[in-house]
Amino acid sequence: MHNFENLQFWKRSIELTKKIYLVCSKIEKDEKFGLISQMKRSAVSIPSNIAEGSGRNSDKEFNHFLAIALGSSFELQTQLILTKELQLLEANNVDILILELKEIQRMIYTFKNNLNK
């Protein structure tokens, strides 16, 4: 069992989720139940799956939940790209969030590889 609160990529994903919630408040309200809702769910799914996996009985199970967290991160990345292309958010702000997200993805991927060894 791993203590998720000590994992740097969990901490970073919590910070990113807070930022996603803040930028979602700037998107038009007619998107509230569409893209905004999906972005929030994807963002929350990342640290949530890291935490859930850390409490499982084996590294194999943890690895599975890390894979789900990675999948959610790529969903979020796609949704951020879409907000940029639809000009729902300022392109520069989206690019910064995507860079942060890619760093979290790299951290999770590296941890997963080390967990598999």
C-alpha positions as CSV (number, residue, x, y, z in Angstrom):
1,M,0.0,0.0,0.0
2,H,1.3,3.5,-0.9
3,N,0.5,6.8,0.8
4,F,-1.0,8.8,-2.1
5,E,-0.6,12.1,-0.2
6,N,3.2,11.7,-0.4
7,L,3.1,11.2,-4.2
8,Q,4.2,14.3,-6.0
9,F,2.0,13.5,-9.1
10,W,-1.1,13.2,-6.9
11,K,-0.3,16.6,-5.3
12,R,0.2,18.2,-8.7
13,S,-3.0,16.6,-10.0
14,I,-4.9,18.1,-7.1
15,E,-3.5,21.6,-7.9
16,L,-4.4,21.1,-11.6
17,T,-7.9,20.1,-10.7
18,K,-8.4,23.3,-8.7
19,K,-7.2,25.3,-11.7
20,I,-9.6,23.4,-14.0
21,Y,-12.5,24.3,-11.7
22,L,-11.4,28.0,-11.8
23,V,-11.1,28.2,-15.6
24,C,-14.4,26.3,-16.0
25,S,-16.1,29.2,-14.1
26,K,-15.0,31.4,-17.0
27,I,-16.7,29.3,-19.7
28,E,-20.2,30.3,-20.8
29,K,-22.9,28.8,-18.7
30,D,-24.6,27.1,-21.6
31,E,-21.7,24.7,-21.6
32,K,-22.3,23.9,-17.9
33,F,-23.7,20.4,-18.5
34,G,-21.6,19.7,-21.6
35,L,-17.9,20.4,-21.8
36,I,-17.6,22.0,-18.3
37,S,-19.1,19.0,-16.6
38,Q,-16.9,16.6,-18.6
39,M,-13.7,18.6,-17.9
40,K,-14.4,18.7,-14.2
41,R,-15.1,14.9,-14.1
42,S,-12.0,14.1,-16.0
43,A,-9.8,16.4,-13.8
44,V,-11.2,14.9,-10.6
45,S,-10.8,11.4,-11.9
46,I,-7.0,11.8,-12.1
47,P,-6.2,12.3,-8.3
48,S,-9.2,10.1,-7.3
49,N,-7.9,7.1,-9.2
50,I,-4.4,7.6,-8.0
51,A,-5.7,7.6,-4.4
52,E,-8.0,4.6,-4.9
53,G,-5.2,2.6,-6.5
54,S,-2.8,3.4,-3.7
55,G,-5.1,1.8,-1.2
56,R,-5.3,-1.5,-3.2
57,N,-3.7,-4.7,-2.1
58,S,-1.1,-5.1,-4.8
59,D,1.1,-3.1,-7.1
60,K,-0.7,-4.8,-10.0
61,E,-4.0,-3.2,-8.9
62,F,-2.4,0.1,-8.3
63,N,-0.9,0.0,-11.8
64,H,-4.5,-0.6,-13.1
65,F,-5.8,2.6,-11.4
66,L,-2.8,4.6,-12.6
67,A,-3.7,3.5,-16.1
68,I,-7.2,4.8,-15.5
69,A,-5.8,8.1,-14.2
70,L,-3.6,8.4,-17.3
71,G,-6.7,7.8,-19.5
72,S,-8.6,10.5,-17.6
73,S,-5.6,12.9,-18.1
74,F,-5.7,12.3,-21.9
75,E,-9.5,12.9,-21.9
76,L,-8.8,16.2,-20.1
77,Q,-6.1,17.1,-22.5
78,T,-8.5,16.6,-25.4
79,Q,-11.2,18.7,-23.7
80,L,-8.7,21.5,-23.1
81,I,-7.7,21.4,-26.8
82,L,-11.3,21.6,-27.7
83,T,-11.9,24.7,-25.5
84,K,-9.0,26.3,-27.2
85,E,-10.2,25.5,-30.7
86,L,-13.7,26.7,-29.9
87,Q,-12.2,29.8,-28.3
88,L,-14.0,29.2,-25.0
89,L,-10.8,29.9,-23.1
90,E,-7.8,32.0,-23.9
91,A,-5.3,30.0,-25.9
92,N,-2.3,30.9,-23.7
93,N,-4.1,29.8,-20.5
94,V,-5.0,26.5,-22.1
95,D,-1.4,25.9,-23.3
96,I,-0.1,26.4,-19.7
97,L,-2.7,23.9,-18.3
98,I,-1.8,21.4,-21.0
99,L,1.9,21.7,-20.2
100,E,1.2,21.1,-16.5
101,L,-1.0,18.1,-17.5
102,K,1.7,16.6,-19.7
103,E,4.2,16.9,-16.8
104,I,1.8,15.0,-14.6
105,Q,1.3,12.4,-17.3
106,R,5.1,11.9,-17.5
107,M,5.3,11.5,-13.7
108,I,2.5,8.9,-13.6
109,Y,4.0,7.0,-16.6
110,T,7.5,7.0,-14.9
111,F,6.0,5.8,-11.6
112,K,4.0,3.1,-13.4
113,N,7.1,1.8,-15.2
114,N,9.0,1.7,-11.9
115,L,6.1,-0.1,-10.2
116,N,6.2,-2.8,-12.9
117,K,9.8,-3.6,-12.3
